[in-house]
């Protein structure tokens, strides 16, 4: 009887864990609220139009003293409503991008950089899902199951519509070596996909707590097969070794815990392809969980790496 009860409790825990992961991965979109920053200034563009995806809010953060036309780099970041102001986020946490990057720039640790923050929507899981993964799955998987991926459309929006707008209106450095993409969880996954799909546009990618496990997504077949498929995709599509900058990391608690074997496999792939420590970094943060508070605590590390 005791064994039956314990098994029942284990099943309940697994189910609850899956629900929590799914809710966090969805990261529900909020209605547009003006974010307040403690460093630098922001410009807000509500309902930024697109022919590829539904409109969403875009926020541009500029460091203190920045003047349009100043020489600067650009980071395109996903989950834009989670970056600057915990007063408007769904979980009352934030990345503290304005504080962390603002201080690094003020100290002269990194050169001037603007951040283009792209809000997510209720369709976040699909928008951050790499379409091409399907081509690398086992033969028995012929569709995405309950998902309708829009990763290609989302990246087309950034590359074909948003970036030209930023380049024209803010006049930053526009070449690949000064343009980066950054995100966490599913945002880390789409950042890696962006680097592989558009290596001529993005010179570096920051992928924090990357959802390489594909766990708890409503996909056809076994989620592990999709994780293996994305690894095969990376093996074929990664830019040539040491031509770009890639930062990856993971925590060890909660949702991040099962990432370990998949991240280790990804690390091995990069090393086998000849990536050195100056161009590829993968770190483990013991005790860190899958949330904005933990990402904020270590945010300075990837920023210094890609902006060095």
C-alpha positions in Angstrom: 0.0 0.0 0.0 2.8 2.4 0.9 4.5 1.7 -2.4 1.3 2.5 -4.3 0.9 5.8 -2.4 4.5 6.8 -3.1 4.1 5.9 -6.8 0.9 8.0 -6.9 2.7 11.0 -5.3 5.6 10.7 -7.8 3.2 10.8 -10.7 1.4 13.8 -9.3 4.8 15.6 -8.8 5.8 14.9 -12.4 2.4 16.2 -13.7 2.7 19.4 -11.6 6.3 19.9 -12.7 5.2 19.7 -16.4 2.4 22.3 -15.8 4.9 24.6 -14.1 7.4 24.3 -16.9 4.7 24.8 -19.5 3.4 27.9 -17.8 6.9 29.4 -17.4 7.8 28.6 -21.0 4.6 30.3 -22.2 5.6 33.4 -20.0 2.2 35.0 -20.5 2.2 38.3 -22.5 1.0 41.3 -20.6 -1.0 44.3 -21.9 1.4 47.1 -22.9 2.6 49.0 -19.9 5.2 51.7 -19.8 8.4 50.3 -18.3 10.5 52.5 -16.0 14.3 52.2 -16.1 16.8 53.3 -13.4 19.6 53.8 -15.9 19.5 55.2 -19.5 16.3 55.9 -21.4 13.8 53.9 -23.4 11.7 54.5 -26.5 8.5 52.4 -26.7 6.9 51.3 -30.0 3.5 49.7 -29.2 2.0 47.3 -31.7 5.1 47.4 -34.0 3.7 46.2 -37.4 4.8 43.2 -39.2 3.8 41.2 -42.3 5.2 38.0 -40.7 3.8 37.9 -37.2 1.2 39.6 -35.1 2.2 43.1 -33.9 3.9 43.4 -30.5 5.5 46.0 -28.3 9.1 46.9 -29.0 11.2 48.9 -26.5 14.6 50.4 -27.3 16.9 51.0 -24.3 19.7 53.6 -24.7 22.6 54.1 -22.3 23.0 57.3 -20.4 24.3 60.1 -22.6 23.5 58.2 -25.8 22.7 60.4 -28.8 21.2 58.9 -31.9 23.9 58.3 -34.4 26.6 57.6 -31.8 28.8 54.6 -32.5 27.2 51.7 -30.7 26.4 48.0 -30.9 23.0 46.4 -30.8 21.5 43.4 -28.8 18.2 42.1 -29.9 16.5 40.5 -26.8 13.4 38.3 -26.6 10.8 38.4 -23.8 11.1 42.2 -23.9 8.6 42.9 -21.2 10.7 41.0 -18.7 13.9 43.0 -19.0 13.7 46.4 -17.3 10.9 46.8 -14.7 9.6 44.2 -12.3 6.6 46.4 -11.6 5.0 45.3 -14.9 6.2 41.7 -15.2 3.9 38.7 -14.6 6.1 37.3 -11.9 7.5 40.5 -10.4 11.0 39.6 -11.5 13.2 41.3 -14.1 16.6 40.8 -15.9 17.9 44.2 -14.7 19.3 44.9 -18.1 19.3 48.7 -17.6 21.1 48.4 -14.3 23.7 45.8 -15.3 24.5 46.9 -18.8 24.2 50.6 -17.8 26.9 50.1 -15.1 29.2 48.1 -17.4 29.1 50.9 -20.0 29.5 53.6 -17.4 32.5 51.8 -16.0 34.1 51.5 -19.5 34.0 47.7 -19.2 32.1 47.4 -22.4 31.5 49.8 -25.3 28.2 51.6 -25.8 25.3 49.3 -26.8 21.6 49.7 -27.3 19.1 46.9 -26.5 16.1 46.2 -28.7 13.6 44.5 -26.4 10.9 42.5 -28.3 7.9 41.5 -26.3 6.6 38.0 -26.4 2.9 37.1 -27.1 0.5 34.4 -26.0 2.0 32.4 -28.9 5.5 32.5 -27.4 6.2 28.8 -27.6 5.4 28.7 -31.4 7.2 32.0 -32.1 10.4 30.8 -30.4 10.3 27.3 -31.9 12.9 26.5 -34.6 11.0 25.3 -37.7 13.9 23.5 -39.3 14.1 21.0 -36.5 11.4 18.9 -38.1 13.6 18.1 -41.1 16.1 16.4 -38.7 13.6 14.3 -36.7 13.2 10.5 -37.1 11.3 9.3 -40.1 8.2 8.5 -38.1 7.7 12.1 -37.1 6.1 14.0 -40.0 4.5 16.9 -38.2 4.8 19.1 -35.1 1.9 17.6 -33.2 -0.1 20.3 -31.5 2.4 23.1 -32.2 2.4 25.4 -35.1 5.9 26.8 -35.1 6.5 30.4 -36.2 10.2 30.6 -35.5 11.1 31.3 -39.2 8.4 34.1 -39.3 9.6 35.6 -36.0 13.2 35.8 -37.3 12.0 37.2 -40.6 10.3 40.0 -38.6 13.5 40.8 -36.8 15.8 40.6 -39.8 13.6 42.1 -42.5 11.4 44.6 -40.6 12.7 45.5 -37.2 16.5 45.7 -37.9 16.1 48.0 -40.9 13.9 50.3 -38.7 16.5 50.3 -35.9 19.4 50.9 -38.4 17.5 53.8 -40.0 16.2 55.5 -36.8 19.1 54.9 -34.4 22.0 54.6 -36.9 24.1 52.1 -34.8 26.9 49.9 -36.1 25.0 47.6 -38.5 27.4 44.9 -39.5 27.4 41.3 -38.2 30.3 41.8 -35.7 28.3 44.4 -33.8 24.9 42.8 -33.8 23.8 40.2 -31.3 20.8 38.2 -30.3 20.0 37.1 -26.7 17.4 35.2 -24.7 16.7 32.5 -22.1 14.8 29.2 -22.1 12.9 29.1 -25.4 14.4 32.5 -26.0 17.8 30.8 -25.8 16.6 28.2 -28.3 15.5 30.8 -30.8 18.7 32.8 -30.3 20.8 29.8 -31.3 18.4 29.2 -34.3 18.9 32.9 -35.3 22.7 32.6 -35.3 22.5 29.4 -37.5 19.9 30.8 -39.9 21.3 34.3 -40.2 25.1 34.1 -39.5 25.5 37.1 -41.8 23.3 39.2 -39.6 24.2 38.2 -36.0 27.7 38.0 -34.9 27.0 36.4 -31.5 24.3 34.7 -29.5 23.6 34.5 -25.8 21.6 31.5 -24.9 20.9 31.3 -21.1 19.1 28.2 -19.6 18.5 27.1 -23.2 15.5 24.7 -23.6 17.6 22.1 -25.4 15.6 19.3 -23.8 12.4 20.3 -25.7 10.7 19.0 -22.6 7.0 19.4 -22.0 6.2 20.9 -25.4 3.1 19.6 -27.1 5.0 18.0 -29.9 4.4 14.8 -32.0 6.4 11.9 -30.8 9.0 11.8 -28.0 10.4 15.2 -26.9 13.9 13.6 -26.7 13.8 12.9 -30.4 13.3 16.6 -31.0 16.2 17.4 -28.8 18.4 15.0 -30.8 17.0 16.5 -34.1 18.0 20.1 -33.0 21.5 18.8 -32.2 21.7 17.4 -35.7 20.5 20.7 -37.1 23.2 22.6 -35.1 25.8 20.1 -36.3 25.0 21.0 -39.9 24.1 24.7 -39.6 26.4 26.2 -37.0 28.7 28.9 -38.5 32.3 28.0 -39.1 34.3 27.6 -35.9 35.5 30.8 -34.2 33.8 33.1 -36.7 31.1 34.2 -34.2 30.6 34.4 -30.4 28.4 32.0 -28.6 27.6 32.0 -24.8 25.5 29.3 -23.2 24.8 28.5 -19.6 22.4 26.6 -17.3 21.5 26.4 -13.6 21.1 23.2 -11.6 17.8 23.6 -9.9 14.2 23.2 -11.1 13.5 23.5 -14.8 17.2 23.8 -15.5 18.2 20.5 -13.9 17.2 18.2 -16.8 19.1 20.5 -19.2 22.5 19.0 -18.1 22.9 16.1 -20.6 21.6 18.1 -23.5 23.9 21.0 -22.8 26.9 18.7 -22.3 26.1 17.2 -25.7 25.9 20.7 -27.3 29.2 21.6 -25.6 30.9 18.5 -27.1 29.5 19.4 -30.5 31.1 22.9 -30.4 34.4 21.5 -29.2 34.4 18.8 -31.9 33.9 21.5 -34.5 36.9 23.4 -33.3 35.4 26.2 -31.3 37.9 27.7 -28.8 37.3 29.4 -25.4 37.5 32.8 -26.9 34.5 32.2 -29.1 32.4 29.6 -27.2 31.6 29.6 -23.5 29.3 27.2 -21.6 29.0 27.7 -17.9 27.1 26.0 -15.0 25.7 28.0 -12.1 25.1 25.7 -9.1 21.9 26.5 -7.3 20.5 28.8 -9.9 16.9 28.3 -10.9 15.0 29.0 -14.1 13.9 32.6 -13.5 14.7 36.3 -14.2 16.3 36.8 -10.8 19.0 34.2 -11.5 19.5 35.4 -15.0 20.0 38.9 -13.7 22.6 37.7 -11.2 24.8 36.4 -13.9 23.9 38.8 -16.7 27.2 40.7 -16.6 29.1 37.6 -17.7 27.6 37.1 -21.1 27.4 40.8 -21.7 31.2 41.2 -21.1 31.8 38.1 -23.3 30.0 39.3 -26.4 30.8 43.0 -26.1 34.5 42.5 -25.3 
